[in-house]
Amino acid sequence: MFEKLCALIADQFGIDADTVTADTTFVDDLGADSVDLIDLSMAIEDEFGVGEMNEEDLTSIVTVGDLLKYLQDHIDD
């Protein structure tokens, strides 16, 4: 799941997937703004089949690791 998530993030931000780590921050490292995060959340909803991510969830997700944990908590195995 982590590799798939890194590939999705790399595609959204136009970077190499190999540069994405669990400690990569969306705002500081990737320069994401609120529009970027909304676009990313929609791509994640489509790719991983999770329900709509609410604003409270989005604001609590700072790093790729946070997002991975969110997905693990919200995807039914």
C-alpha positions as MATLAB code, in Angstrom:
seq = 'MFEKLCALIADQFGIDADTVTADTTFVDDLGADSVDLIDLSMAIEDEFGVGEMNEEDLTSIVTVGDLLKYLQDHIDD';
ca = [
       0.000    0.000    0.000;
       2.871    2.406    0.806;
       4.394    2.036   -2.675;
       1.012    2.637   -4.320;
       0.487    5.717   -2.154;
       3.971    7.074   -2.979;
       3.307    6.607   -6.692;
       0.007    8.481   -6.399;
       1.626   11.338   -4.461;
       4.519   11.508   -6.928;
       2.064   11.714   -9.813;
       0.025   14.462   -8.115;
       3.069   16.584   -7.280;
       5.230   15.819  -10.315;
       8.092   14.284   -8.339;
       9.989   10.987   -8.289;
       8.206    8.367   -6.162;
      11.578    7.296   -4.746;
      11.888   10.673   -2.992;
       8.674   10.154   -0.993;
       9.122    8.760    2.526;
       6.825    8.339    5.519;
       8.370   11.529    6.947;
       7.704   13.623    3.831;
       5.441   16.541    4.767;
       2.856   17.746    2.309;
       3.200   21.470    3.001;
       6.889   21.874    3.876;
       8.454   19.231    1.623;
       6.000   19.149   -1.289;
       4.747   22.745   -1.174;
       1.122   21.628   -1.111;
      -1.637   24.171   -0.640;
      -5.272   23.511    0.222;
      -6.223   22.945   -3.426;
      -3.400   20.399   -3.837;
      -4.581   18.549   -0.739;
      -8.181   18.439   -1.949;
      -7.037   17.132   -5.345;
      -4.911   14.515   -3.594;
      -7.780   13.469   -1.320;
     -10.049   12.949   -4.342;
      -7.386   10.859   -6.076;
      -6.953    8.787   -2.903;
     -10.703    8.280   -2.575;
     -10.792    6.969   -6.158;
      -7.623    4.849   -5.948;
      -8.190    3.256   -2.536;
     -11.996    3.252   -2.386;
     -12.226    5.152    0.884;
     -15.146    7.401    1.632;
     -14.912   11.159    1.325;
     -12.164   12.571    3.528;
     -13.527   15.405    5.644;
     -11.722   18.661    6.372;
     -10.912   17.610    9.944;
      -9.175   14.470    8.673;
      -7.245   16.456    6.065;
      -5.954   18.996    8.578;
      -4.686   16.220   10.865;
      -2.656   14.635    8.045;
       0.742   16.339    7.928;
       3.071   13.627    6.620;
       2.837   10.725    4.198;
       3.031    8.464    7.259;
      -0.059   10.175    8.711;
      -1.894    9.556    5.452;
      -0.811    5.914    5.385;
      -2.130    5.416    8.922;
      -5.396    7.132    7.960;
      -5.803    4.774    4.999;
      -4.974    1.702    7.078;
      -7.624    2.774    9.596;
     -10.275    3.446    6.935;
      -9.816    0.642    4.402;
     -11.597   -2.626    5.025;
      -9.290   -5.581    4.488;
];
